[in-house]
Amino acid sequence: MNFIEIAQNRQSCRKYDPARMVEEEKLQSILEVARLSPSACNGQPYFITVCKGEKAKKVAKATQGMGMNKFAADAPVLIALSEMPYVATAAFGAKVKNNDYRSIDIGILSAYITAEATAQGLGTCILGWLDDKEIREICNLDGAVRLVITLGYASEDDKLRQKKRKDIPELIKIME
């Protein structure tokens, strides 16, 4: 699958097949791509926590406040992305330029993870609705949990939906 095909096929999976486990080699491929993800000053100011089994169930529950993300309970793997300190050069740049490079880096990381998962035939959903404190306790994390990614095989009836995106003129301006 080339990148345009990955982009065309990746969608937020909201119906997982709980009977199909993610093969270890596919998970390892996703984690290697995550490791190679670019970040400010190559500092990788994040930590990746892979949750399976009972830990995955507990983290899923911590994303379901107010009735949200019910589908997360069926995902066999949940990946928590938490903040870590900047490297000195990125910390300096963030302060001088008043820019939150950590959030940008975590966004890039999540894009890499979800793209590779799609290439591996897996479904993902990026969750920002979560209980940070509870997930930190479950996973014994110090840094703030910014995103959780559900990972697994989409249910057979979770078909590819038509993408609703802005047209190029609404989104892009080319200047010379």
VMD Tcl script that draws the C-alpha trace (Angstrom):
set ca {
  {0.00 0.00 0.00}
  {1.49 3.39 -0.94}
  {0.86 6.49 1.17}
  {-2.08 7.85 -0.84}
  {-3.78 4.45 -0.49}
  {-3.11 4.51 3.25}
  {-4.65 8.00 3.48}
  {-7.66 6.91 1.43}
  {-8.24 3.79 3.54}
  {-7.50 5.07 7.05}
  {-10.55 6.02 9.06}
  {-11.60 6.16 12.69}
  {-12.66 2.62 13.51}
  {-15.59 2.58 15.87}
  {-16.45 -1.09 15.68}
  {-13.77 -3.65 16.45}
  {-13.84 -7.42 16.20}
  {-13.07 -8.37 19.82}
  {-12.31 -11.98 18.81}
  {-9.35 -11.02 16.60}
  {-6.12 -10.25 18.39}
  {-3.39 -8.09 16.90}
  {-0.44 -10.21 15.82}
  {2.80 -9.40 17.64}
  {4.73 -8.82 14.40}
  {2.18 -6.20 13.28}
  {2.34 -4.45 16.64}
  {6.14 -4.47 16.52}
  {6.07 -2.95 13.02}
  {3.79 -0.16 14.26}
  {6.07 0.50 17.22}
  {9.16 0.61 15.00}
  {7.48 3.19 12.76}
  {6.55 5.14 15.90}
  {10.19 5.04 16.99}
  {11.20 6.53 13.63}
  {8.62 9.33 13.79}
  {10.12 12.82 13.45}
  {10.09 15.24 16.38}
  {11.52 18.65 17.25}
  {15.30 18.33 17.63}
  {14.75 14.54 17.44}
  {13.87 14.79 21.13}
  {10.83 12.47 21.14}
  {9.17 14.23 24.11}
  {6.66 11.46 24.66}
  {6.29 7.96 25.99}
  {4.30 5.18 24.34}
  {2.45 2.73 26.59}
  {0.93 -0.32 24.91}
  {-1.97 -1.81 26.85}
  {-3.38 -5.29 26.23}
  {-5.70 -7.60 28.13}
  {-7.00 -6.27 31.44}
  {-4.90 -3.08 31.20}
  {-6.51 -2.33 27.83}
  {-9.98 -2.82 29.34}
  {-9.16 -0.45 32.21}
  {-7.74 2.21 29.88}
  {-10.75 1.83 27.57}
  {-13.03 2.48 30.53}
  {-11.02 5.63 31.30}
  {-11.90 6.96 27.82}
  {-15.64 6.37 28.22}
  {-16.73 9.21 30.48}
  {-20.18 10.68 29.78}
  {-20.99 7.80 27.39}
  {-18.17 8.48 24.95}
  {-15.99 5.94 23.08}
  {-18.03 2.84 23.96}
  {-16.36 0.97 21.10}
  {-12.96 1.24 22.85}
  {-13.91 -1.70 25.09}
  {-13.71 -4.05 22.07}
  {-10.27 -2.91 20.87}
  {-7.69 -5.52 21.91}
  {-4.88 -2.93 22.12}
  {-4.88 0.63 23.41}
  {-1.85 2.86 23.06}
  {-1.48 5.75 25.50}
  {0.70 8.66 24.37}
  {2.00 10.71 27.27}
  {4.23 13.75 27.51}
  {7.85 13.61 28.55}
  {10.24 16.53 29.05}
  {11.71 18.35 26.07}
  {15.38 17.98 25.18}
  {17.19 21.25 25.98}
  {17.25 22.61 22.43}
  {13.53 21.96 21.85}
  {12.69 23.44 25.27}
  {14.61 26.59 24.36}
  {12.91 26.81 20.96}
  {9.46 26.26 22.47}
  {10.05 29.07 24.97}
  {11.55 31.54 22.47}
  {8.95 30.86 19.77}
  {6.03 30.31 22.17}
  {5.16 27.08 20.39}
  {4.10 23.78 21.94}
  {6.37 21.38 20.06}
  {5.39 18.47 22.31}
  {1.80 18.58 21.11}
  {2.96 18.82 17.51}
  {5.32 15.88 18.00}
  {2.59 13.76 19.62}
  {0.32 14.59 16.67}
  {2.98 13.47 14.19}
  {3.57 10.32 16.26}
  {-0.14 9.46 16.22}
  {-0.23 9.97 12.43}
  {2.69 7.57 11.98}
  {1.09 4.97 14.27}
  {-2.30 5.12 12.55}
  {-0.78 5.10 9.05}
  {1.32 2.01 9.74}
  {-1.64 0.30 11.41}
  {-3.67 0.92 8.24}
  {-0.84 -0.49 6.12}
  {-0.93 -3.58 8.36}
  {-4.70 -4.00 7.78}
  {-5.68 -2.78 11.24}
  {-8.16 -0.17 12.39}
  {-7.45 2.72 14.74}
  {-9.19 5.60 16.41}
  {-7.42 8.53 18.05}
  {-9.13 9.43 21.33}
  {-8.71 12.77 23.02}
  {-11.65 12.24 25.38}
  {-9.97 10.54 28.33}
  {-9.38 10.66 32.05}
  {-5.70 11.60 32.28}
  {-5.40 10.99 36.01}
  {-7.00 7.55 35.83}
  {-4.86 6.42 32.89}
  {-1.73 7.67 34.63}
  {-2.63 5.53 37.64}
  {-3.46 2.45 35.55}
  {-0.22 2.72 33.55}
  {2.02 4.17 36.26}
  {2.87 7.24 34.17}
  {4.32 10.57 35.26}
  {3.61 12.61 32.12}
  {0.21 13.88 31.05}
  {-1.66 11.47 28.78}
  {-2.56 13.43 25.67}
  {-4.03 10.78 23.38}
  {-5.10 7.16 23.41}
  {-5.19 5.18 20.18}
  {-7.44 2.14 19.90}
  {-5.99 -0.61 17.72}
  {-7.43 -3.82 16.35}
  {-9.22 -5.43 13.45}
  {-12.34 -3.64 12.30}
  {-15.54 -5.62 12.49}
  {-16.67 -7.06 9.14}
  {-19.58 -4.60 9.00}
  {-17.36 -1.54 9.61}
  {-17.06 -0.61 5.96}
  {-14.94 2.19 4.52}
  {-16.92 5.43 4.69}
  {-16.79 8.23 2.14}
  {-14.28 10.88 3.19}
  {-15.76 14.31 3.86}
  {-12.97 16.80 3.30}
  {-12.69 20.37 2.11}
  {-12.00 20.95 -1.57}
  {-8.43 21.99 -2.41}
  {-9.26 25.70 -3.06}
  {-10.83 25.95 0.41}
  {-7.78 24.40 2.03}
  {-4.70 25.29 0.03}
  {-3.21 28.46 -1.43}
  {-0.16 28.25 -3.69}
  {1.93 31.40 -3.89}
  {4.87 32.23 -6.15}
}
mol new
graphics top color blue
foreach p $ca { graphics top sphere $p radius 0.5 }
foreach p [lrange $ca 0 end-1] q [lrange $ca 1 end] { graphics top cylinder $p $q radius 0.2 }
display resetview
